């Protein structure tokens, strides 16, 4: 038994997963500091407004059909495996080019139309108290102000792509220790910026400024690490100056089809969170959004137990598919899926039972309505724990169209149900809309993806 355990630890997948898992513990601890301090200092109304600002920008992001993050991650791993340095540089240039173009478009559109649209969406009578400079601290954030802050927050889109690109590059090289260090520093900077801003001035505007400072700092740090380590490993990465010089003429056309399919799939999944939040804000107000936001953050913090597996599989699954090693992939994938099914159900049952013991002592009586929301979101946590491993598989199989149909069908079926739930139950209705969307989507995804993997595994064995 001991010998088998040692042999297991010698596998790179296991080693990388353990490194990433250890990293996630640090990231989660830093995130927990932010999760506890910021809502308490801001209060449910301002924290809910901050949630709406983020959700407003995220909802706009659903119109981004470039699919860069997901498609570039897959294509970079393939190019690194083939040791194609020319393709790596081209992919980097395309990523920067399209990311910056989308950033400029987002800033322009949200700057012009965001305040008016948000003002109409969140036009509750209580927001009319915004008549003097002191009102910002005293009452709710106006709908128009939410739109202005979302437009300002969109400035982060000029910085974030560089950090994300560096992370994808080292992940494609499977340099997971470097990835772990970068992610921990990133979370440390984010937590420091948000907590400091909340303590100085507990308003959504202060958090927007903090978020922009964080984006700029982490971009500089990531590029510094890239410059220092780009020549390590079997495949050297190009200097950033060479990438920037190629940006203008980078050929995006040959990547757009795969990227667009990935974008639609990812953006639809993002809407499973953003649409319920937006509907909750419109129908139930800022405070209800604050409760949902806090509950979601709490559940998402527990993702540290599986995020390392998901991150590692983004590199491992495409490589296995590229080698045509479907039989081994079927065996390993089935085992991981079974562990996540059992472990997810047990873990999130514990979270639901434990939530009442920590929410009020940590956050105060104001946040007591969050307790039933966390319990209900245990369903969401379990579904995302299981569903997270399917993404790398169906992207590597290039069956994105089927997954898009799955997500559209799930959204179409649950929208009227969600509207009724939120109208009747408020924040709790928004949570159950999220649960329903993810549950139905994961079930349909498994029913579509697993037979395809099984078929390929059988054909490999028979051949």
Secondary structure as the mmCIF struct_conf table of DSSP 4:
data_model
#
loop_
_struct_conf.conf_type_id
_struct_conf.id
_struct_conf.beg_label_comp_id
_struct_conf.beg_label_asym_id
_struct_conf.beg_label_seq_id
_struct_conf.end_label_comp_id
_struct_conf.end_label_asym_id
_struct_conf.end_label_seq_id
HELX_RH_AL_P HELX_RH_AL_P1 UNK A 2 UNK A 9
TURN_TY1_P TURN_TY1_P1 UNK A 10 UNK A 10
BEND BEND1 UNK A 11 UNK A 11
HELX_RH_AL_P HELX_RH_AL_P2 UNK A 12 UNK A 61
TURN_TY1_P TURN_TY1_P2 UNK A 62 UNK A 63
HELX_RH_AL_P HELX_RH_AL_P3 UNK A 68 UNK A 82
TURN_TY1_P TURN_TY1_P3 UNK A 83 UNK A 83
HELX_RH_AL_P HELX_RH_AL_P4 UNK A 85 UNK A 109
HELX_RH_PI_P HELX_RH_PI_P1 UNK A 110 UNK A 114
HELX_RH_AL_P HELX_RH_AL_P5 UNK A 115 UNK A 121
TURN_TY1_P TURN_TY1_P4 UNK A 122 UNK A 122
HELX_RH_3T_P HELX_RH_3T_P1 UNK A 125 UNK A 129
BEND BEND2 UNK A 132 UNK A 132
TURN_TY1_P TURN_TY1_P5 UNK A 133 UNK A 134
HELX_RH_AL_P HELX_RH_AL_P6 UNK A 135 UNK A 138
BEND BEND3 UNK A 139 UNK A 139
HELX_LH_PP_P HELX_LH_PP_P1 UNK A 140 UNK A 142
HELX_RH_AL_P HELX_RH_AL_P7 UNK A 143 UNK A 153
HELX_RH_3T_P HELX_RH_3T_P2 UNK A 154 UNK A 158
TURN_TY1_P TURN_TY1_P6 UNK A 159 UNK A 159
HELX_RH_AL_P HELX_RH_AL_P8 UNK A 160 UNK A 172
TURN_TY1_P TURN_TY1_P7 UNK A 173 UNK A 174
HELX_RH_AL_P HELX_RH_AL_P9 UNK A 176 UNK A 200
BEND BEND4 UNK A 203 UNK A 203
HELX_RH_AL_P HELX_RH_AL_P10 UNK A 204 UNK A 229
TURN_TY1_P TURN_TY1_P8 UNK A 230 UNK A 231
BEND BEND5 UNK A 233 UNK A 235
HELX_LH_PP_P HELX_LH_PP_P2 UNK A 236 UNK A 239
HELX_RH_AL_P HELX_RH_AL_P11 UNK A 240 UNK A 246
BEND BEND6 UNK A 247 UNK A 247
TURN_TY1_P TURN_TY1_P9 UNK A 248 UNK A 249
HELX_RH_3T_P HELX_RH_3T_P3 UNK A 253 UNK A 255
HELX_RH_AL_P HELX_RH_AL_P12 UNK A 256 UNK A 284
HELX_RH_AL_P HELX_RH_AL_P13 UNK A 286 UNK A 301
TURN_TY1_P TURN_TY1_P10 UNK A 302 UNK A 303
HELX_RH_AL_P HELX_RH_AL_P14 UNK A 304 UNK A 323
TURN_TY1_P TURN_TY1_P11 UNK A 324 UNK A 324
HELX_RH_AL_P HELX_RH_AL_P15 UNK A 326 UNK A 363
HELX_RH_3T_P HELX_RH_3T_P4 UNK A 365 UNK A 367
TURN_TY1_P TURN_TY1_P12 UNK A 368 UNK A 369
HELX_RH_AL_P HELX_RH_AL_P16 UNK A 370 UNK A 376
TURN_TY1_P TURN_TY1_P13 UNK A 377 UNK A 377
HELX_RH_AL_P HELX_RH_AL_P17 UNK A 378 UNK A 387
TURN_TY1_P TURN_TY1_P14 UNK A 388 UNK A 389
HELX_RH_AL_P HELX_RH_AL_P18 UNK A 390 UNK A 396
TURN_TY1_P TURN_TY1_P15 UNK A 397 UNK A 398
HELX_RH_AL_P HELX_RH_AL_P19 UNK A 400 UNK A 425
TURN_TY1_P TURN_TY1_P16 UNK A 426 UNK A 426
HELX_RH_AL_P HELX_RH_AL_P20 UNK A 427 UNK A 462
#
